[in-house]
Amino acid sequence: MVKPLQLGHANIRVRDVERATKFDTAVLGLEVTHRRENQVFLNARGHSHKLAIRGIGAEARGVG
């Protein structure tokens, strides 16, 4: 597992919030701080939320 030392604040949009959350917690070692509607907020090393994941739906158009 990767253990980030520091993470700047970032917001990402994903099709599947739960899948992205599983990756960010299992692989990056981030911790969920709270959830709100279709968003999950995560942190690294006890700091306030540093990563916000926002669901945009399975039918959302991909990049490119």
Backbone torsions as a table, in degrees:
resi	resn	phi	psi	omega
1	MET	NA	139.4	175.3
2	VAL	-78.5	141.3	176.7
3	LYS	-125.1	92.4	-179.2
4	PRO	-60.0	139.7	175.8
5	LEU	-82.2	-32.4	-178.6
6	GLN	-154.3	148.3	179.5
7	LEU	-141.5	124.5	174.4
8	GLY	-76.0	163.0	-178.7
9	HIS	-67.4	130.3	179.7
10	ALA	-141.9	147.8	174.3
11	ASN	-122.6	129.1	176.7
12	ILE	-127.5	151.2	176.7
13	ARG	-109.1	131.9	-176.8
14	VAL	-133.7	158.2	176.3
15	ARG	-76.2	-36.4	-174.1
16	ASP	-127.5	100.5	-176.4
17	VAL	-62.2	-43.3	-177.9
18	GLU	-65.0	-40.6	178.3
19	ARG	-63.9	-44.9	179.2
20	ALA	-63.7	-39.7	179.3
21	THR	-64.1	-42.8	178.0
22	LYS	-60.1	-43.1	178.6
23	PHE	-62.8	-49.4	-175.9
24	ASP	-64.4	-32.5	178.8
25	THR	-82.9	-43.3	-176.4
26	ALA	-76.0	-41.7	-174.7
27	VAL	-92.7	-43.0	-177.2
28	LEU	-92.5	-12.1	178.2
29	GLY	74.3	19.3	178.5
30	LEU	-77.3	159.1	179.8
31	GLU	-117.4	137.5	177.3
32	VAL	-73.1	127.2	177.6
33	THR	-97.0	-38.4	173.3
34	HIS	-167.4	167.8	179.7
35	ARG	-127.5	148.9	177.6
36	ARG	-150.0	116.9	-179.5
37	GLU	48.0	-112.7	-177.8
38	ASN	-102.7	31.0	-178.9
39	GLN	-129.1	148.0	174.4
40	VAL	-130.1	136.8	179.8
41	PHE	-114.1	131.4	-177.1
42	LEU	-125.5	160.0	177.7
43	ASN	-135.9	168.5	176.3
44	ALA	-124.9	126.9	175.7
45	ARG	57.0	39.9	172.4
46	GLY	78.9	3.4	177.4
47	HIS	-76.7	163.4	176.0
48	SER	-59.8	169.5	-171.7
49	HIS	-53.7	134.6	-178.0
50	LYS	-116.0	-21.5	-179.6
51	LEU	-130.3	127.1	175.5
52	ALA	-114.5	126.1	178.0
53	ILE	-108.7	126.8	-178.6
54	ARG	-120.1	125.0	178.3
55	GLY	-76.9	134.6	178.1
56	ILE	-117.6	3.8	175.0
57	GLY	97.3	149.6	-177.0
58	ALA	-64.7	-24.7	-177.4
59	GLU	-90.9	2.7	-178.7
60	ALA	-61.9	141.8	179.8
61	ARG	-69.5	138.9	179.6
62	GLY	-78.5	171.4	177.6
63	VAL	-74.8	142.7	175.2
64	GLY	93.2	NA	NA
